């Protein structure tokens, strides 16, 4: 599989711009080399989960799903609200799937939200992510994104003083950006949400539960795990898409990485809910 060079460039430039922009907002200065990345991108088909990852489920589960997501991605929020609950109930909690959440911030607001999450207790991070996505339509529409994130952090258990101190942690921001650079290089990720299943691309963009369930069953079968057939659809269940497809194109079901740098500003601008289209 090959990815158009434009997409790799978009992801790489986005990473560099993020660090420069957040540095200006929080640390009072900073710049980044936004030279473009050239060449074809061939994604790896292997993966490694480390102690730095945020995970749910058994470490020895036969299937590992890795999600790359941005806190300001509406498609990621919909996945969290609509698809993740049955995934957790039917696969993660039953030991079939280990779920890994990885940050892929598409703007300064998303990066700041990720940094704040890292200042919480480690076992509070994923509940904080769930809270952010659950209240996505509320906090992302506030005129002051910084104040909005601060209020969400308060609801997650962080005091005002802890929040202000957290935003001075340049090392955490650099860790997020470094991990994003690796994701671009290793897996050619160009938007969010992006899913890997056992190291291979599962979906780029939104994936409905019916399709995810089907693909998980097929993957588990290759691992010698045969699950009972899913219950028959009941009255009122929406029919499948007319064309038979379940995963929308990346331009409709994912938030693309921005392709052009945005000037640094003293405070972050409100996140765009749809992302900046790829060229």
KAZI-V585353 format. One record per pair of residues at least 24 apart in sequence whose ideal C-beta (glycine too) atoms are under 7 Angstrom apart, sorted by the first residue. I is the first residue (numbers start at 1). J is the second residue. Records with the same first field share a line. If there is no record, write none. Layout:
# KAZI-V585353
I = J, J
This chain:
# KAZI-V585353
1 = 43
2 = 40, 42
3 = 41, 188, 190
5 = 38, 39, 40
6 = 278, 279
7 = 188, 190, 278
8 = 37, 41, 184, 188
9 = 36, 37
10 = 190, 256, 257, 258, 259, 278
11 = 184, 189, 190, 257
12 = 36, 37, 184
13 = 259, 261
14 = 106, 257, 258
15 = 177, 180, 181, 184
17 = 261, 262
18 = 105, 108, 111, 177
19 = 173, 177
20 = 264
21 = 108, 262, 264
22 = 108, 111, 112, 173
24 = 264
25 = 108, 265, 266, 267, 268
26 = 167, 168
27 = 170
34 = 261
41 = 188
43 = 186, 187, 188, 201
44 = 186, 187, 199
45 = 199, 200
46 = 199
47 = 196, 199
49 = 100
53 = 100, 102
54 = 101, 125, 126
55 = 98, 99, 100
56 = 92, 99, 126
57 = 92, 97, 98, 99
58 = 95, 98
59 = 98
61 = 95, 96, 97, 98
62 = 96, 220, 223, 225
63 = 96, 97, 197, 198, 216, 219, 220
64 = 98, 100, 198
65 = 97, 99, 100, 195, 197, 202
66 = 100, 102, 195, 196
67 = 101, 102, 193, 195
68 = 102, 104, 183, 189, 192, 193, 194
69 = 101, 104, 192, 193
70 = 104, 105, 106, 110, 192, 255
71 = 105, 110, 113, 114, 132
72 = 106, 107, 109, 110, 140, 271
73 = 106, 192, 193, 255
74 = 136, 255, 273
75 = 192, 193, 205, 206, 253, 254, 255
76 = 133, 192, 193
77 = 133, 136
78 = 206
79 = 193, 206
80 = 130, 133
81 = 133, 134
83 = 207, 208, 209, 212
86 = 209
87 = 212
91 = 216
96 = 220, 225
97 = 216
101 = 126, 129
102 = 179, 183
103 = 176, 179
104 = 180, 183, 189, 192
105 = 176, 180
106 = 192, 255, 257, 258, 275
107 = 258, 271
108 = 268
109 = 145, 268, 271
110 = 271
111 = 173, 176
112 = 149, 268
113 = 149
114 = 176
115 = 166, 167, 169, 172, 173, 176
116 = 149, 153, 163, 166
118 = 172
119 = 158, 162, 166, 169
120 = 156, 157, 158
124 = 156, 157
128 = 156
131 = 155, 156
140 = 271, 273
143 = 270
145 = 268, 270, 271
146 = 267, 268
190 = 256, 257, 278
191 = 250, 254, 255, 256, 257
192 = 254, 255
193 = 254
203 = 247
204 = 250, 254
205 = 247, 248, 249, 250, 253, 254
206 = 248, 253, 254
207 = 246, 247
208 = 246
210 = 246
211 = 246, 247
251 = 277
